[in-house]
Amino acid sequence: MKKIFKYCTLGFTILIFFITCSPKRSYEVKSFFFDGVPDPFKKEEEAKRVVTDTLTELVDYLAVLEPVKKEPEWYTHKPWFDRTCEKCHDQGQMGKLTVPLKELCFNCHEDFNRYYPDLHGPVASANCNECHEPHKSRLAGLLLEESNDLCLKCHDLNRVYETPLHETIADKTCVSCHNPHGGQNKYLLRATSCYECHDNYEDKFEYTHGPVQSGTYCFTCHDEHASEKPKLLLQSGNELCLTCHHKDDVYNNIRHIDSKRQNCISCHDPHASNDINLLNQNP
């Protein structure tokens, strides 16, 4: 009997040994007979969860940083980018400008005095740094600030909107109509500024009146702000036409001999026409 018990015990021990060779099987057998046996796979799963959570947090962190990567690149002034500081600064004088700013900028950039009879104040005084960064900027043109914010550093917003013409252009930028450097008139209007609101006659007619064709001389005939005359005209009737067209040349023309009392616009369109003499369609 003792031998049978001995052999059974030995056989059971051998069975347990082979069964417990597998960690998984070992845990199952041990936990069957005993309470509180630690699960070796729980630690492994916990480790995997920690790694997964860590990777998730890392991905979320990188996602937060993504907008930073998409910031616009710097716009740089060429001498600064090329590190040719000596083009502008005297290295022996603690970085002092080699020549006065008024001359310095025009060593490389256009002198707007050659192109415009009227200049913007900072351009006329050669204070380019009032609007532009000398080295680098996040904004195109090395501007100090964006859009109208830059203009309103000097121009008072209330004064701007006191002009009736500006009441309906809140969605436009100043430079849509005004050249920031200079122009053909004191308002520095661009050649196409009037066409921001008005029809472009060149798109509809073959011939245009000189002031209209230039795109910048609308104020030869019209007041830009207000007028007691219809259509914001500077003068009424033929007086306006005769400020540019010589009276003798007009009335000595054989076609005008019998029309001295007629208005010019009775026959001529003041803006444009498909006739070379700007005749109305039904003169």
C-alpha positions in Angstrom: 0.0 0.0 0.0 2.8 2.3 0.9 4.5 1.5 -2.4 1.3 2.4 -4.3 1.0 5.7 -2.5 4.7 6.4 -3.1 4.3 5.7 -6.8 1.1 7.8 -7.0 2.8 10.7 -5.3 5.8 10.4 -7.6 3.6 10.2 -10.7 1.6 13.2 -9.5 4.8 15.2 -8.9 6.1 14.3 -12.4 2.8 15.3 -13.9 2.8 18.7 -12.1 6.4 19.3 -13.2 5.6 18.8 -16.9 2.4 20.7 -16.6 4.1 23.7 -15.0 6.9 23.9 -17.6 4.5 26.3 -19.4 4.1 29.6 -17.5 0.5 29.8 -18.6 -0.2 26.2 -17.5 1.8 26.7 -14.3 -0.3 29.7 -13.4 -3.6 27.8 -14.1 -2.6 24.8 -12.0 -1.2 26.8 -9.1 -4.2 29.2 -9.0 -6.5 26.1 -9.0 -4.9 24.7 -5.8 -3.9 28.0 -4.1 -5.3 31.5 -3.7 -3.4 34.7 -4.3 -1.0 33.3 -7.0 0.3 36.4 -8.9 -0.7 36.5 -12.6 2.6 36.9 -14.6 0.6 38.0 -17.7 -1.1 40.8 -15.9 2.3 42.6 -15.5 3.0 42.1 -19.1 -0.3 43.5 -20.1 0.2 46.4 -17.7 3.6 47.1 -19.3 2.0 47.1 -22.8 -0.7 49.5 -21.6 1.9 51.9 -20.2 3.9 51.8 -23.4 0.7 52.3 -25.5 -0.4 55.2 -23.3 3.0 56.8 -23.5 3.0 56.5 -27.3 -0.5 58.0 -27.4 0.6 61.0 -25.3 3.7 61.5 -27.5 1.5 61.5 -30.6 -0.9 64.0 -29.0 2.1 66.2 -27.9 3.5 66.2 -31.5 0.0 67.1 -32.8 0.0 70.1 -30.6 3.4 71.2 -31.9 2.3 70.7 -35.5 0.9 74.3 -36.0 4.2 75.6 -34.8 6.0 73.8 -37.6 3.6 75.5 -40.1 4.5 79.1 -39.1 5.3 81.2 -42.1 9.0 81.4 -43.0 10.9 84.6 -42.4 11.1 87.2 -45.1 14.7 88.5 -45.1 16.5 91.6 -46.4 19.1 90.3 -48.8 22.1 91.9 -47.2 21.1 90.5 -43.9 20.5 87.0 -45.4 23.8 87.1 -47.2 25.5 88.4 -44.0 27.0 91.3 -46.0 26.4 93.7 -43.1 29.1 96.0 -44.4 26.8 97.0 -47.3 24.8 99.0 -44.8 26.8 99.3 -41.7 30.3 100.6 -41.0 31.9 97.8 -39.0 34.5 100.2 -37.6 31.9 102.5 -36.2 29.9 100.2 -34.0 27.5 99.4 -36.8 26.7 103.0 -37.8 25.2 103.3 -41.2 27.7 103.8 -44.0 25.6 106.7 -45.4 22.5 108.5 -44.3 19.3 106.3 -44.6 17.9 108.6 -47.4 20.9 107.6 -49.6 21.4 104.1 -48.3 18.0 102.6 -49.3 18.3 104.0 -52.8 21.6 102.4 -53.3 19.7 99.2 -54.1 16.0 100.2 -54.2 14.2 102.5 -56.7 14.2 106.2 -56.0 10.5 106.9 -56.1 11.2 110.5 -56.9 11.9 109.4 -60.5 8.4 108.0 -60.9 5.9 109.9 -58.8 5.3 113.7 -58.5 3.7 113.1 -55.1 5.3 110.9 -52.5 4.1 109.3 -49.3 5.5 111.1 -46.2 7.8 108.3 -45.0 9.1 107.9 -48.6 9.6 111.7 -49.1 11.6 111.8 -45.8 13.4 108.5 -46.6 12.2 107.0 -43.3 11.7 103.5 -44.8 11.9 102.0 -41.3 8.6 103.6 -40.5 7.0 100.8 -42.4 9.7 98.2 -43.1 11.9 96.0 -41.0 15.6 96.4 -42.1 16.5 92.8 -41.4 13.7 90.2 -41.3 9.9 90.0 -40.9 7.1 87.4 -40.9 5.3 89.6 -43.3 5.9 90.0 -47.1 7.7 93.2 -48.0 9.4 93.2 -44.6 6.4 95.1 -43.2 6.2 96.0 -39.5 2.5 95.2 -39.3 -0.2 93.7 -41.3 -2.7 95.3 -43.7 -4.4 98.5 -42.4 -2.9 98.2 -38.9 0.3 99.6 -40.4 -1.4 102.6 -42.0 -3.4 103.4 -38.9 -0.2 103.8 -36.9 0.0 107.3 -38.4 -3.4 107.9 -40.0 -6.3 108.4 -37.6 -9.1 105.9 -38.1 -11.8 108.5 -37.3 -10.4 110.9 -39.8 -10.3 108.2 -42.4 -14.0 107.4 -42.0 -15.0 111.1 -42.0 -14.4 110.9 -45.7 -17.7 109.8 -47.3 -15.9 107.8 -49.9 -14.5 105.5 -47.2 -17.8 104.7 -45.5 -18.5 101.8 -47.8 -15.0 100.3 -48.1 -14.6 98.7 -44.7 -13.8 95.3 -46.2 -10.9 96.7 -48.4 -7.4 97.5 -47.5 -5.8 100.9 -47.8 -3.4 99.7 -50.5 -6.3 98.5 -52.6 -6.7 102.1 -53.7 -3.6 103.9 -52.5 0.0 103.3 -53.5 2.0 103.3 -50.2 5.0 104.9 -51.9 3.8 107.6 -54.3 1.3 108.5 -57.0 0.3 111.0 -59.7 -1.8 112.9 -57.2 -1.7 114.0 -53.6 -4.0 111.1 -52.6 -1.5 108.5 -54.0 -4.3 106.7 -55.8 -3.4 103.7 -57.9 -4.2 103.7 -61.7 -7.1 101.3 -61.1 -8.3 102.5 -57.7 -11.5 104.1 -59.1 -12.4 100.8 -60.7 -12.6 99.2 -57.2 -16.1 100.6 -57.2 -16.8 102.0 -60.7 -16.9 100.4 -64.1 -13.7 100.1 -66.0 -14.6 101.8 -69.3 -11.6 100.3 -71.0 -13.3 96.9 -70.7 -16.4 98.1 -72.5 -15.2 100.7 -75.1 -12.5 101.0 -77.7 -11.6 104.6 -76.9 -11.4 106.4 -73.6 -11.0 110.0 -72.5 -7.5 110.9 -71.5 -8.1 111.3 -67.8 -10.0 108.1 -67.7 -7.4 106.2 -69.7 -4.7 107.2 -67.3 -6.7 105.7 -64.4 -5.3 108.3 -62.0 -6.8 111.6 -63.2 -10.4 111.1 -62.5 -10.0 114.0 -60.1 -9.3 116.2 -63.1 -13.1 116.4 -63.4 -14.5 114.9 -60.2 -14.0 115.9 -56.5 -12.9 112.9 -54.6 -14.9 113.7 -51.5 -17.9 116.0 -52.0 -19.2 118.7 -54.4 -22.2 120.9 -54.8 -22.2 119.9 -58.5 -23.9 116.8 -59.8 -21.6 113.7 -60.2 -19.1 115.4 -57.8 -17.9 117.5 -60.7 -15.5 120.3 -60.0 -17.2 122.7 -62.4 -20.4 122.5 -64.4 -21.2 122.6 -68.1 -18.5 123.4 -70.7 -16.3 125.3 -68.1 -15.0 121.9 -66.9 -14.1 120.7 -70.5 -12.4 124.0 -71.3 -10.0 123.7 -68.4 -8.1 121.3 -70.6 -9.4 121.8 -74.1 -8.5 125.2 -75.5 -11.5 127.3 -76.3 -10.3 128.7 -79.6 -9.4 125.2 -80.9 -12.8 123.9 -80.0 -14.9 126.7 -81.5 -12.7 127.1 -84.7 -13.4 123.5 -85.5 -15.9 123.5 -88.5 -18.1 121.0 -86.7 -18.5 123.4 -83.7 -19.1 126.7 -85.5 -22.9 126.4 -85.0 -22.8 124.6 -81.6 -21.3 127.3 -79.3 -24.3 127.2 -77.0 -24.5 123.4 -76.7 -23.0 121.4 -73.9 -20.0 119.3 -75.0 -21.5 116.2 -73.5 -24.5 116.7 -75.8 -22.4 115.1 -78.4 -19.4 113.6 -76.6 -19.2 111.0 -73.9 -16.9 112.3 -71.1 -15.6 108.8 -70.3 -15.4 106.5 -73.3 -16.9 105.6 -76.6 -16.4 103.3 -79.6 -15.9 106.4 -81.7 -12.4 107.9 -81.9 -13.9 111.4 -81.1 -15.8 110.0 -78.2 -19.1 110.7 -79.8 -22.2 109.5 -78.1 -24.1 106.7 -79.8 -26.9 109.1 -80.7 -25.1 112.5 -81.1 
